[in-house]
Amino acid sequence: MIRLTYASTATKEYSSEELLKLLKECRTNNGAKNITGILLYAKGIFFQVLEGDEATVNSLYATIEKDKRHKGCAVIEEQHITERAFPHWSMGFEKINAKELSTMEGLNDFFEHDLRPPVLPPINTLSVLY
């Protein structure tokens, strides 16, 4: 099992309605493939963590790289794991700020390390799909 983390730049600014549509797609596609993780969207930047079978995650990422809704996919980290950090793909949508993020179990320590490449904005207001 692996965890793959990447960031990319949206090709346009997405509305809440468009993000909810994306959420539904993720729920359907990832659930069917036993992939878990989290997707963040902030100021035109996508940040996603995918967890699951190595071949399945890599196949999904290859598809994601070709998606025209974003560009400049950059893998931040890929590692073999024995357990998932996001074992439940509990799909929801919420706009939160950094203070609220710090209180969310499972996410509060995820951002302790600065994993953002220089293209990502500061984590102050995020749309979280999880």
N, C-alpha and C positions, 0 to 999 in steps of 0.2 A: 504494500500500500504506500502511496506517496501523497505529499502535500505540495502543490504547485501554487505559487503566488506570483501574480503579474499585475502590471499597471499599463494603461493605455489612455490615449487622448480621444475623447468623443469628437465625431465629425461635425456635431452641432450641439447646441444647448438643449437638454431634454427636460420636458415638463414632467410634473408629477404623474400625469395620466400615461405618458409614454414610458416612464419608469415602471409603473404598475403593469403595463403590458409586457415589458421585459421580465418582470417578476414572474408573471404567469408562465412565460416561456421557460424560464429557468426551473420553475417548480416542476413542470411537466418533463422536460428533458433530463434534468439532473436526477430527479426521483426515480425515473425509469432505469437509470444507469447506476444507481446506488452511489451517486456522487453527492457529497455534502460540502459545505463551505459557507462563504459569506461574500457578498458583493456590495461594495461601497461606491457611491458616486458623489463627487464634490467638485463643483466649479469646472465641469467639463472633463474631469478625470475619472476613469474607472479603475478600481483597485479590487482584485478578486483573489480569493483563496479557494482552491479546489482540492478536495480530498477523496481518495478512492483507489481502486485498482489502477496500477501504473499504466497499463495499455489503454484503459478506458479514459483516464485523465489526459494522457498525452493525445489521444484521438480527439477528445473534446477540445483541447487547447488548439490543435491544428485547425479545427473548424472555427474556433473563436478568432484566431488570427486572420481569417479570411472575411470575417463579418464586416460589412461596410459601415456599420454604425460607429466604428472607432478605427483608429490607426495607431501605428507606433507601439505595438505590443512589446513589452519588455519583461522578461522573466526576472523576478527579484530573487526568488528562492525556489529550489526544487529539492525536496529531501524525502528519504524513506522514513516512514513513521510506523509505529506499532499501534497507536490509537489516534483517534480523530480529536482535533481541538474543537470541531463543530459537529458533534455526532448527530445533531438533529437539524434538519433543514427546515426549521420552523419559519415558514415564509410569512413575512410581514413587511410593512413599509413604514418608515418613520423618519422624520427629519429631527436630528439631534445635534447638540453642540458638544464640544469636547468634555465639559463637566458632566453632562448626562452620560456620555460614552464611558467615562471612567467608573460609573456605577453599574454598568451592565456586566453581569457575570458571564465569563467566557470571553469577553472583549476587553474588560478593564485592564488586563495586563498584556494583551496582545500588542498594544500600541506603546508600551513602555520603551521599546527599542525603536529608534527612528528608522523604519524600513522604507521611507519615502525616497524615491530618486528625486533629483533636483526639479523635475518637471511637475511634481505633485505640489498642490497648495498646502498651506498649513491646515491641520485638522482642527477646524473651528466649527464649521457647519457642514454636516454630512447628511446625505440621504443614504440610509442603510437598508439594504434588502437582505433579509436573513431568514 
